[in-house]
């Protein structure tokens, strides 16, 4: 009986190992010659310009991973998670990299399916006003009307913000973003609140009154967008994390104290299936993190957002990755 139990245990272990190897993400990626990534649509991070054509910071991070593993940044597929059913791609581990926020993970009950990876963008809830508004700070909008979308975290942020100041504000909730934007553009509400990437996109459309807008400096809430991976393959999780770290570290300047640029954190890891040229290939393909940000969100884009919290730690931002200290 003891012999049979041992034999069954060994068979179970062997089956588990075989299953894990058969389900290896990097094996699947190389067999299909494509990296599959997905997220909700978010301006500057992932935007579909045409059917099948995606651009944004998330997309370029996905392209960087493809360059590292497959040798070409073009070998990607990008999928949008718009409905709860779309998130089945995460639950069933159909995609390879998932760009998600904490709320998305919680609402879709995905925590047990994911390895939380590095932060690729720090999103903020903020407030925007007309350029002619006397308001210079969110606190100046006490007793003024502020538009926001029902069901978003913005209302909770605004309530907490004005509650801490012991001041009131006039709520203007909307269920349709088009109606909300039109109401703001004709100034039937004094301000509009939302994610800073969304606000930057809204100010591009000045409406019938050609309204010029500016985003107030305070962040009501800040939260990370992370590059998550499935729980089944630690090797793949490491590849994704080191790729993001390479993009962030490549911005570090050379100083007498530590290396900078591509040498800030050289990763020679044949155990991960990466050749010696993979980091160089990533940076040639998509540039460093600053290049990607400027292209899709910063001065090189229509959104023209400041780096802010998304600056490298050396420039006062929150982005910091392991480097040769």
VMD Tcl script that draws the C-alpha trace (Angstrom):
set ca {
  {0.00 0.00 0.00}
  {2.83 2.39 0.92}
  {4.56 1.61 -2.40}
  {1.35 2.36 -4.31}
  {0.90 5.70 -2.51}
  {4.48 6.71 -3.30}
  {4.01 5.69 -6.92}
  {0.79 7.69 -7.22}
  {2.47 10.71 -5.62}
  {5.37 10.52 -8.10}
  {2.96 10.20 -10.99}
  {1.07 13.27 -9.74}
  {4.26 15.29 -9.49}
  {5.33 14.25 -12.96}
  {1.92 15.17 -14.36}
  {2.09 18.56 -12.66}
  {5.54 19.23 -14.06}
  {4.41 18.16 -17.53}
  {1.35 20.38 -17.30}
  {3.41 23.36 -16.15}
  {5.90 22.86 -18.96}
  {3.14 22.46 -21.52}
  {1.54 25.69 -20.26}
  {4.75 27.69 -20.20}
  {4.00 31.22 -21.35}
  {7.37 31.80 -23.00}
  {6.99 28.50 -24.86}
  {3.56 29.58 -26.09}
  {4.83 33.03 -27.06}
  {7.67 31.57 -29.10}
  {5.45 28.96 -30.74}
  {2.89 31.55 -31.82}
  {5.55 34.21 -32.46}
  {3.43 36.88 -30.78}
  {3.05 38.56 -27.37}
  {-0.59 39.12 -26.39}
  {-1.35 42.09 -24.13}
  {-4.55 43.71 -22.93}
  {-6.12 46.47 -20.85}
  {-9.09 48.81 -20.71}
  {-8.89 51.62 -23.22}
  {-7.22 54.64 -21.62}
  {-6.10 57.77 -23.47}
  {-2.35 57.88 -23.99}
  {-1.91 54.36 -22.61}
  {-3.98 52.24 -24.97}
  {-6.07 53.81 -27.73}
  {-7.49 52.10 -30.77}
  {-7.01 54.42 -33.73}
  {-8.38 51.88 -36.21}
  {-9.59 48.27 -36.06}
  {-6.64 46.21 -34.86}
  {-4.40 49.25 -34.58}
  {-3.47 50.22 -31.02}
  {-1.07 52.86 -29.73}
  {-0.03 54.22 -26.34}
  {2.38 53.69 -23.48}
  {0.93 50.25 -22.61}
  {1.25 49.19 -26.21}
  {4.89 50.27 -26.44}
  {5.71 48.35 -23.25}
  {4.11 45.31 -24.89}
  {6.24 45.97 -27.99}
  {9.35 46.18 -25.80}
  {8.60 42.72 -24.37}
  {8.16 41.34 -27.89}
  {11.50 42.87 -28.92}
  {13.18 41.22 -25.92}
  {11.74 37.74 -26.46}
  {10.95 37.49 -30.17}
  {13.47 39.91 -31.65}
  {10.79 42.15 -33.18}
  {8.64 44.81 -31.51}
  {5.95 44.29 -34.14}
  {5.07 40.78 -32.96}
  {2.19 41.77 -30.65}
  {-1.58 41.52 -30.39}
  {-3.47 44.00 -28.22}
  {-6.91 43.35 -26.73}
  {-9.37 45.66 -25.00}
  {-11.12 44.68 -21.76}
  {-14.38 46.61 -22.01}
  {-16.96 44.28 -20.47}
  {-16.74 41.81 -17.56}
  {-16.67 38.98 -20.11}
  {-13.58 40.52 -21.75}
  {-11.73 39.95 -18.48}
  {-12.09 36.22 -19.09}
  {-8.86 36.64 -21.05}
  {-7.24 37.30 -17.67}
  {-9.13 34.61 -15.77}
  {-8.27 31.99 -18.38}
  {-4.70 33.26 -18.87}
  {-5.32 33.77 -22.60}
  {-3.18 36.91 -22.83}
  {0.44 37.20 -21.72}
  {0.60 40.65 -20.10}
  {-2.22 42.55 -18.41}
  {-2.05 46.31 -17.75}
  {-4.42 46.81 -14.82}
  {-5.26 49.04 -11.86}
  {-6.01 47.85 -8.34}
  {-9.72 48.61 -8.73}
  {-9.93 46.60 -11.95}
  {-8.25 43.64 -10.26}
  {-10.60 43.86 -7.26}
  {-13.83 44.43 -9.19}
  {-13.15 41.49 -11.50}
  {-11.89 39.24 -8.65}
  {-8.56 38.63 -10.40}
  {-6.09 38.74 -7.48}
  {-5.70 34.95 -7.38}
  {-4.96 34.84 -11.11}
  {-2.17 37.41 -11.25}
  {1.38 38.18 -10.24}
  {1.42 41.97 -9.65}
  {4.35 43.40 -11.60}
  {6.06 46.78 -11.92}
  {4.25 50.09 -12.20}
  {4.27 51.44 -15.74}
  {2.16 54.57 -15.16}
  {0.88 56.57 -12.21}
  {-2.66 57.71 -13.04}
  {-4.37 60.54 -11.14}
  {-7.87 61.80 -10.52}
  {-7.79 65.54 -11.14}
  {-10.01 68.54 -11.88}
  {-10.07 70.77 -14.98}
  {-11.44 74.28 -15.35}
  {-11.74 76.86 -18.11}
  {-8.52 78.79 -18.71}
  {-10.39 81.99 -17.76}
  {-11.52 80.54 -14.39}
  {-10.34 82.33 -11.27}
  {-9.71 78.93 -9.63}
  {-6.02 78.12 -9.23}
  {-6.52 75.15 -6.91}
  {-9.28 72.61 -6.34}
  {-10.04 74.26 -3.00}
  {-11.09 77.40 -4.90}
  {-14.06 75.45 -6.29}
  {-15.88 75.25 -2.96}
  {-19.63 75.78 -3.56}
  {-19.06 75.52 -7.33}
  {-20.52 72.81 -9.58}
  {-18.23 69.97 -10.68}
  {-19.16 67.43 -13.36}
  {-18.15 63.78 -12.94}
  {-19.14 60.30 -14.10}
  {-21.37 58.18 -11.87}
  {-19.66 54.98 -10.75}
  {-16.14 56.36 -10.94}
  {-13.86 56.89 -7.97}
  {-13.86 60.64 -8.62}
  {-16.94 61.42 -6.52}
  {-15.43 59.68 -3.50}
  {-12.16 61.59 -4.03}
  {-13.91 64.95 -4.31}
  {-16.08 64.24 -1.26}
  {-13.00 63.34 0.78}
  {-11.07 66.36 -0.49}
  {-13.73 68.95 0.35}
  {-14.67 67.09 3.54}
  {-11.10 67.51 4.80}
  {-11.43 71.25 4.12}
  {-14.89 71.39 5.75}
  {-16.23 72.93 2.57}
  {-19.17 72.05 0.32}
  {-19.29 71.54 -3.45}
  {-22.16 71.14 -5.89}
  {-22.40 67.65 -7.42}
  {-23.22 67.26 -11.14}
  {-23.22 63.50 -11.82}
  {-23.58 62.07 -15.34}
  {-24.05 58.60 -16.77}
  {-23.00 59.55 -20.33}
  {-19.56 61.02 -20.89}
  {-20.65 62.85 -24.07}
  {-23.40 64.67 -22.17}
  {-20.99 65.51 -19.36}
  {-18.39 66.95 -21.74}
  {-21.00 69.04 -23.60}
  {-22.30 70.42 -20.29}
  {-18.79 71.40 -19.25}
  {-17.88 72.92 -22.61}
  {-20.85 75.30 -22.43}
  {-19.88 75.98 -18.78}
  {-23.11 74.74 -17.22}
  {-20.76 73.29 -14.64}
  {-17.70 75.19 -13.47}
  {-15.29 72.26 -13.55}
  {-14.97 68.67 -14.66}
  {-13.26 65.84 -12.76}
  {-11.79 62.56 -13.97}
  {-8.59 60.71 -14.68}
  {-5.90 63.13 -15.80}
  {-5.40 61.29 -19.10}
  {-9.14 61.60 -19.79}
  {-9.13 65.31 -18.93}
  {-6.15 65.91 -21.22}
  {-8.12 64.30 -24.03}
  {-11.30 66.29 -23.25}
  {-9.47 69.63 -23.46}
  {-8.53 68.81 -27.06}
  {-12.22 69.15 -27.98}
  {-13.14 72.73 -27.18}
  {-16.80 72.36 -28.21}
  {-18.98 74.93 -29.94}
  {-17.73 77.74 -27.69}
  {-14.06 76.93 -28.38}
  {-13.44 76.60 -24.66}
  {-9.81 76.58 -23.56}
  {-9.10 74.54 -20.42}
  {-6.35 73.84 -17.90}
  {-5.90 71.05 -15.36}
  {-5.51 72.17 -11.75}
  {-2.25 71.08 -10.07}
  {-3.63 68.92 -7.24}
  {-4.11 65.18 -7.64}
  {-7.19 64.03 -5.75}
  {-6.06 60.40 -5.90}
  {-3.07 58.69 -7.47}
  {-2.94 55.03 -8.38}
  {-0.65 52.78 -10.41}
  {-1.26 50.96 -13.65}
  {0.82 47.78 -13.35}
  {2.12 45.18 -15.79}
  {0.67 41.97 -14.36}
  {1.24 38.40 -15.49}
  {-0.40 35.05 -14.81}
  {0.55 32.95 -11.82}
  {1.60 29.89 -13.83}
  {5.02 30.98 -15.09}
  {7.59 32.75 -12.90}
  {10.08 32.86 -15.77}
  {7.68 34.94 -17.85}
  {6.89 37.24 -14.92}
  {10.63 37.90 -14.52}
  {11.05 38.70 -18.23}
  {8.21 41.23 -18.12}
  {9.51 42.87 -14.93}
  {13.10 43.14 -16.18}
  {11.91 44.61 -19.47}
  {9.97 47.37 -17.70}
  {12.94 47.97 -15.38}
  {15.20 48.31 -18.44}
  {12.95 51.02 -19.91}
  {12.90 52.96 -16.63}
  {16.60 52.59 -15.83}
  {17.75 53.61 -19.31}
  {16.73 57.18 -18.39}
  {19.20 57.33 -15.53}
  {22.14 59.65 -16.33}
  {25.73 58.50 -15.91}
  {27.21 59.91 -12.67}
  {30.39 59.35 -10.61}
  {28.27 57.30 -8.19}
  {26.57 54.84 -10.53}
  {26.20 53.74 -14.13}
  {23.50 55.21 -16.33}
  {21.66 54.56 -19.56}
  {21.62 51.02 -20.85}
  {24.32 50.06 -18.33}
  {22.32 51.15 -15.27}
  {21.19 47.56 -14.73}
  {22.63 45.09 -17.24}
  {20.68 41.84 -17.19}
  {22.54 38.78 -18.43}
  {20.07 35.99 -17.80}
  {20.29 33.04 -20.17}
  {18.15 31.12 -17.64}
  {15.25 33.32 -18.76}
  {15.81 32.52 -22.41}
  {17.15 36.00 -23.20}
  {20.25 36.55 -25.33}
  {22.99 39.08 -24.55}
  {21.56 41.71 -26.93}
  {18.01 41.78 -25.61}
  {18.25 45.08 -23.69}
  {19.93 46.88 -26.57}
  {17.22 45.55 -28.88}
  {14.45 46.82 -26.56}
  {15.89 50.35 -26.40}
  {16.53 50.53 -30.15}
  {12.96 49.39 -30.80}
  {10.97 51.67 -28.47}
  {13.42 54.00 -26.69}
  {13.55 54.50 -22.92}
  {10.57 55.23 -20.68}
  {10.92 58.99 -21.21}
  {10.84 58.55 -24.98}
  {7.67 56.47 -24.72}
  {5.99 58.93 -22.36}
  {6.80 61.94 -24.54}
  {5.55 60.14 -27.63}
  {2.12 59.26 -26.25}
  {1.46 61.57 -23.30}
  {4.06 64.32 -23.10}
  {5.46 67.13 -25.21}
  {5.59 65.04 -28.36}
  {1.88 64.19 -28.14}
  {-1.38 66.12 -28.41}
  {-2.07 65.53 -24.69}
  {1.05 67.46 -23.60}
  {1.00 66.23 -20.01}
  {3.91 66.96 -17.68}
  {5.87 63.97 -16.44}
  {4.88 64.75 -12.85}
  {4.75 61.59 -10.76}
  {5.77 59.60 -13.83}
  {9.22 61.14 -13.85}
  {12.23 59.09 -12.87}
  {12.99 59.08 -9.15}
  {16.08 61.22 -9.85}
  {13.81 63.94 -11.28}
  {11.40 63.86 -8.35}
  {8.96 61.28 -9.71}
  {7.90 57.88 -8.44}
  {9.52 55.63 -11.05}
  {12.36 53.65 -9.49}
  {13.76 50.28 -10.50}
  {16.73 48.19 -9.30}
  {20.07 49.55 -10.56}
  {23.79 49.10 -9.92}
  {24.07 51.22 -6.79}
}
mol new
graphics top color blue
foreach p $ca { graphics top sphere $p radius 0.5 }
foreach p [lrange $ca 0 end-1] q [lrange $ca 1 end] { graphics top cylinder $p $q radius 0.2 }
display resetview
